[in-house]
Amino acid sequence: MKALVLGATGGMGFALVQEWVSRGFDVVAFSRSKHKLKTLCR
């Protein structure tokens, strides 16, 4: 399955990304901050 998360570096968005990745989803994450998004993907 795939998921799109807008605001992926915010509190709720970050939690959703982490949860869905752990469940095997292919996640596409968007954020206004490129720096924060790179930190999320590590």
PDB file of N, CA, C and O in Angstrom:
ATOM      1  N   MET A   1       0.842  -1.184   0.000  1.00  0.00           N
ATOM      2  CA  MET A   1       0.000   0.000   0.000  1.00  0.00           C
ATOM      3  C   MET A   1       0.883   1.242   0.000  1.00  0.00           C
ATOM      4  O   MET A   1       2.066   1.188   0.335  1.00  0.00           O
ATOM      5  N   LYS A   2       0.283   2.346  -0.380  1.00  0.00           N
ATOM      6  CA  LYS A   2       0.988   3.625  -0.402  1.00  0.00           C
ATOM      7  C   LYS A   2       0.252   4.640   0.454  1.00  0.00           C
ATOM      8  O   LYS A   2      -0.964   4.570   0.632  1.00  0.00           O
ATOM      9  N   ALA A   3       1.020   5.587   0.980  1.00  0.00           N
ATOM     10  CA  ALA A   3       0.435   6.653   1.785  1.00  0.00           C
ATOM     11  C   ALA A   3       1.123   7.969   1.442  1.00  0.00           C
ATOM     12  O   ALA A   3       2.327   8.001   1.185  1.00  0.00           O
ATOM     13  N   LEU A   4       0.363   9.037   1.438  1.00  0.00           N
ATOM     14  CA  LEU A   4       0.871  10.389   1.230  1.00  0.00           C
ATOM     15  C   LEU A   4       0.683  11.152   2.530  1.00  0.00           C
ATOM     16  O   LEU A   4      -0.423  11.211   3.068  1.00  0.00           O
ATOM     17  N   VAL A   5       1.766  11.737   3.035  1.00  0.00           N
ATOM     18  CA  VAL A   5       1.686  12.503   4.276  1.00  0.00           C
ATOM     19  C   VAL A   5       2.119  13.935   3.986  1.00  0.00           C
ATOM     20  O   VAL A   5       3.265  14.186   3.612  1.00  0.00           O
ATOM     21  N   LEU A   6       1.198  14.859   4.161  1.00  0.00           N
ATOM     22  CA  LEU A   6       1.490  16.287   4.036  1.00  0.00           C
ATOM     23  C   LEU A   6       1.810  16.810   5.425  1.00  0.00           C
ATOM     24  O   LEU A   6       1.110  16.489   6.386  1.00  0.00           O
ATOM     25  N   GLY A   7       2.852  17.608   5.539  1.00  0.00           N
ATOM     26  CA  GLY A   7       3.271  18.082   6.862  1.00  0.00           C
ATOM     27  C   GLY A   7       3.980  16.992   7.643  1.00  0.00           C
ATOM     28  O   GLY A   7       3.766  16.834   8.845  1.00  0.00           O
ATOM     29  N   ALA A   8       4.825  16.243   6.951  1.00  0.00           N
ATOM     30  CA  ALA A   8       5.452  15.060   7.535  1.00  0.00           C
ATOM     31  C   ALA A   8       6.428  15.361   8.664  1.00  0.00           C
ATOM     32  O   ALA A   8       6.784  14.453   9.414  1.00  0.00           O
ATOM     33  N   THR A   9       6.868  16.592   8.807  1.00  0.00           N
ATOM     34  CA  THR A   9       7.814  16.893   9.882  1.00  0.00           C
ATOM     35  C   THR A   9       7.138  17.479  11.112  1.00  0.00           C
ATOM     36  O   THR A   9       7.806  17.774  12.103  1.00  0.00           O
ATOM     37  N   GLY A  10       5.829  17.650  11.062  1.00  0.00           N
ATOM     38  CA  GLY A  10       5.080  18.089  12.237  1.00  0.00           C
ATOM     39  C   GLY A  10       4.841  16.918  13.170  1.00  0.00           C
ATOM     40  O   GLY A  10       5.175  15.781  12.836  1.00  0.00           O
ATOM     41  N   GLY A  11       4.282  17.174  14.308  1.00  0.00           N
ATOM     42  CA  GLY A  11       4.063  16.128  15.305  1.00  0.00           C
ATOM     43  C   GLY A  11       3.224  14.971  14.806  1.00  0.00           C
ATOM     44  O   GLY A  11       3.646  13.817  14.890  1.00  0.00           O
ATOM     45  N   MET A  12       2.039  15.263  14.286  1.00  0.00           N
ATOM     46  CA  MET A  12       1.144  14.210  13.808  1.00  0.00           C
ATOM     47  C   MET A  12       1.686  13.569  12.535  1.00  0.00           C
ATOM     48  O   MET A  12       1.642  12.348  12.387  1.00  0.00           O
ATOM     49  N   GLY A  13       2.196  14.386  11.616  1.00  0.00           N
ATOM     50  CA  GLY A  13       2.737  13.854  10.366  1.00  0.00           C
ATOM     51  C   GLY A  13       3.908  12.922  10.605  1.00  0.00           C
ATOM     52  O   GLY A  13       4.003  11.867   9.978  1.00  0.00           O
ATOM     53  N   PHE A  14       4.800  13.302  11.505  1.00  0.00           N
ATOM     54  CA  PHE A  14       5.952  12.473  11.833  1.00  0.00           C
ATOM     55  C   PHE A  14       5.502  11.127  12.401  1.00  0.00           C
ATOM     56  O   PHE A  14       6.035  10.081  12.032  1.00  0.00           O
ATOM     57  N   ALA A  15       4.526  11.163  13.292  1.00  0.00           N
ATOM     58  CA  ALA A  15       4.015   9.927  13.895  1.00  0.00           C
ATOM     59  C   ALA A  15       3.384   9.027  12.838  1.00  0.00           C
ATOM     60  O   ALA A  15       3.555   7.809  12.875  1.00  0.00           O
ATOM     61  N   LEU A  16       2.656   9.625  11.898  1.00  0.00           N
ATOM     62  CA  LEU A  16       2.041   8.837  10.828  1.00  0.00           C
ATOM     63  C   LEU A  16       3.093   8.186   9.939  1.00  0.00           C
ATOM     64  O   LEU A  16       2.977   7.010   9.595  1.00  0.00           O
ATOM     65  N   VAL A  17       4.104   8.936   9.573  1.00  0.00           N
ATOM     66  CA  VAL A  17       5.179   8.386   8.733  1.00  0.00           C
ATOM     67  C   VAL A  17       5.829   7.201   9.442  1.00  0.00           C
ATOM     68  O   VAL A  17       6.001   6.141   8.839  1.00  0.00           O
ATOM     69  N   GLN A  18       6.185   7.364  10.685  1.00  0.00           N
ATOM     70  CA  GLN A  18       6.851   6.296  11.435  1.00  0.00           C
ATOM     71  C   GLN A  18       5.956   5.057  11.540  1.00  0.00           C
ATOM     72  O   GLN A  18       6.421   3.934  11.345  1.00  0.00           O
ATOM     73  N   GLU A  19       4.702   5.259  11.841  1.00  0.00           N
ATOM     74  CA  GLU A  19       3.766   4.137  12.005  1.00  0.00           C
ATOM     75  C   GLU A  19       3.564   3.392  10.692  1.00  0.00           C
ATOM     76  O   GLU A  19       3.641   2.164  10.651  1.00  0.00           O
ATOM     77  N   TRP A  20       3.304   4.136   9.620  1.00  0.00           N
ATOM     78  CA  TRP A  20       3.014   3.496   8.339  1.00  0.00           C
ATOM     79  C   TRP A  20       4.240   2.822   7.742  1.00  0.00           C
ATOM     80  O   TRP A  20       4.107   1.780   7.100  1.00  0.00           O
ATOM     81  N   VAL A  21       5.417   3.378   7.933  1.00  0.00           N
ATOM     82  CA  VAL A  21       6.638   2.718   7.468  1.00  0.00           C
ATOM     83  C   VAL A  21       6.826   1.402   8.230  1.00  0.00           C
ATOM     84  O   VAL A  21       7.204   0.390   7.641  1.00  0.00           O
ATOM     85  N   SER A  22       6.565   1.420   9.525  1.00  0.00           N
ATOM     86  CA  SER A  22       6.716   0.200  10.321  1.00  0.00           C
ATOM     87  C   SER A  22       5.715  -0.877   9.907  1.00  0.00           C
ATOM     88  O   SER A  22       5.953  -2.065  10.127  1.00  0.00           O
ATOM     89  N   ARG A  23       4.602  -0.466   9.311  1.00  0.00           N
ATOM     90  CA  ARG A  23       3.586  -1.420   8.833  1.00  0.00           C
ATOM     91  C   ARG A  23       3.805  -1.832   7.376  1.00  0.00           C
ATOM     92  O   ARG A  23       3.013  -2.586   6.810  1.00  0.00           O
ATOM     93  N   GLY A  24       4.881  -1.334   6.780  1.00  0.00           N
ATOM     94  CA  GLY A  24       5.219  -1.757   5.428  1.00  0.00           C
ATOM     95  C   GLY A  24       4.663  -0.904   4.301  1.00  0.00           C
ATOM     96  O   GLY A  24       4.739  -1.299   3.137  1.00  0.00           O
ATOM     97  N   PHE A  25       4.109   0.253   4.621  1.00  0.00           N
ATOM     98  CA  PHE A  25       3.588   1.145   3.594  1.00  0.00           C
ATOM     99  C   PHE A  25       4.734   1.809   2.831  1.00  0.00           C
ATOM    100  O   PHE A  25       5.804   2.041   3.394  1.00  0.00           O
ATOM    101  N   ASP A  26       4.513   2.113   1.561  1.00  0.00           N
ATOM    102  CA  ASP A  26       5.393   3.000   0.810  1.00  0.00           C
ATOM    103  C   ASP A  26       4.883   4.408   1.098  1.00  0.00           C
ATOM    104  O   ASP A  26       3.760   4.745   0.723  1.00  0.00           O
ATOM    105  N   VAL A  27       5.687   5.226   1.755  1.00  0.00           N
ATOM    106  CA  VAL A  27       5.245   6.540   2.194  1.00  0.00           C
ATOM    107  C   VAL A  27       5.899   7.640   1.365  1.00  0.00           C
ATOM    108  O   VAL A  27       7.115   7.652   1.178  1.00  0.00           O
ATOM    109  N   VAL A  28       5.072   8.565   0.871  1.00  0.00           N
ATOM    110  CA  VAL A  28       5.549   9.781   0.223  1.00  0.00           C
ATOM    111  C   VAL A  28       5.295  10.904   1.221  1.00  0.00           C
ATOM    112  O   VAL A  28       4.152  11.170   1.593  1.00  0.00           O
ATOM    113  N   ALA A  29       6.376  11.563   1.652  1.00  0.00           N
ATOM    114  CA  ALA A  29       6.270  12.583   2.691  1.00  0.00           C
ATOM    115  C   ALA A  29       6.591  13.960   2.130  1.00  0.00           C
ATOM    116  O   ALA A  29       7.603  14.139   1.452  1.00  0.00           O
ATOM    117  N   PHE A  30       5.727  14.933   2.413  1.00  0.00           N
ATOM    118  CA  PHE A  30       5.937  16.316   1.996  1.00  0.00           C
ATOM    119  C   PHE A  30       6.102  17.192   3.224  1.00  0.00           C
ATOM    120  O   PHE A  30       5.509  16.950   4.276  1.00  0.00           O
ATOM    121  N   SER A  31       6.935  18.228   3.055  1.00  0.00           N
ATOM    122  CA  SER A  31       7.164  19.180   4.131  1.00  0.00           C
ATOM    123  C   SER A  31       7.625  20.501   3.539  1.00  0.00           C
ATOM    124  O   SER A  31       8.176  20.531   2.438  1.00  0.00           O
ATOM    125  N   ARG A  32       7.407  21.585   4.255  1.00  0.00           N
ATOM    126  CA  ARG A  32       7.906  22.892   3.809  1.00  0.00           C
ATOM    127  C   ARG A  32       9.404  23.020   4.031  1.00  0.00           C
ATOM    128  O   ARG A  32      10.070  23.797   3.348  1.00  0.00           O
ATOM    129  N   SER A  33       9.933  22.268   4.975  1.00  0.00           N
ATOM    130  CA  SER A  33      11.345  22.363   5.328  1.00  0.00           C
ATOM    131  C   SER A  33      12.127  21.182   4.751  1.00  0.00           C
ATOM    132  O   SER A  33      11.953  20.044   5.186  1.00  0.00           O
ATOM    133  N   LYS A  34      12.975  21.454   3.786  1.00  0.00           N
ATOM    134  CA  LYS A  34      13.802  20.409   3.178  1.00  0.00           C
ATOM    135  C   LYS A  34      14.761  19.821   4.213  1.00  0.00           C
ATOM    136  O   LYS A  34      14.988  18.611   4.231  1.00  0.00           O
ATOM    137  N   HIS A  35      15.318  20.661   5.064  1.00  0.00           N
ATOM    138  CA  HIS A  35      16.252  20.199   6.094  1.00  0.00           C
ATOM    139  C   HIS A  35      15.576  19.218   7.056  1.00  0.00           C
ATOM    140  O   HIS A  35      16.129  18.158   7.350  1.00  0.00           O
ATOM    141  N   LYS A  36      14.397  19.564   7.541  1.00  0.00           N
ATOM    142  CA  LYS A  36      13.689  18.677   8.473  1.00  0.00           C
ATOM    143  C   LYS A  36      13.287  17.370   7.796  1.00  0.00           C
ATOM    144  O   LYS A  36      13.300  16.311   8.423  1.00  0.00           O
ATOM    145  N   LEU A  37      12.934  17.449   6.531  1.00  0.00           N
ATOM    146  CA  LEU A  37      12.536  16.254   5.800  1.00  0.00           C
ATOM    147  C   LEU A  37      13.712  15.294   5.633  1.00  0.00           C
ATOM    148  O   LEU A  37      13.549  14.080   5.745  1.00  0.00           O
ATOM    149  N   LYS A  38      14.903  15.846   5.363  1.00  0.00           N
ATOM    150  CA  LYS A  38      16.095  15.009   5.246  1.00  0.00           C
ATOM    151  C   LYS A  38      16.395  14.329   6.578  1.00  0.00           C
ATOM    152  O   LYS A  38      16.805  13.168   6.600  1.00  0.00           O
ATOM    153  N   THR A  39      16.196  15.031   7.677  1.00  0.00           N
ATOM    154  CA  THR A  39      16.411  14.454   9.003  1.00  0.00           C
ATOM    155  C   THR A  39      15.434  13.304   9.253  1.00  0.00           C
ATOM    156  O   THR A  39      15.803  12.291   9.847  1.00  0.00           O
ATOM    157  N   LEU A  40      14.211  13.458   8.807  1.00  0.00           N
ATOM    158  CA  LEU A  40      13.172  12.435   8.975  1.00  0.00           C
ATOM    159  C   LEU A  40      13.550  11.152   8.241  1.00  0.00           C
ATOM    160  O   LEU A  40      13.289  10.055   8.736  1.00  0.00           O
ATOM    161  N   CYS A  41      14.150  11.280   7.091  1.00  0.00           N
ATOM    162  CA  CYS A  41      14.439  10.118   6.236  1.00  0.00           C
ATOM    163  C   CYS A  41      15.668   9.340   6.659  1.00  0.00           C
ATOM    164  O   CYS A  41      15.977   8.331   6.025  1.00  0.00           O
ATOM    165  N   ARG A  42      16.370   9.739   7.670  1.00  0.00           N
ATOM    166  CA  ARG A  42      17.582   9.030   8.106  1.00  0.00           C
ATOM    167  C   ARG A  42      17.272   7.812   8.895  1.00  0.00           C
ATOM    168  O   ARG A  42      18.185   7.110   9.331  1.00  0.00           O
TER     169      ARG A  42
END
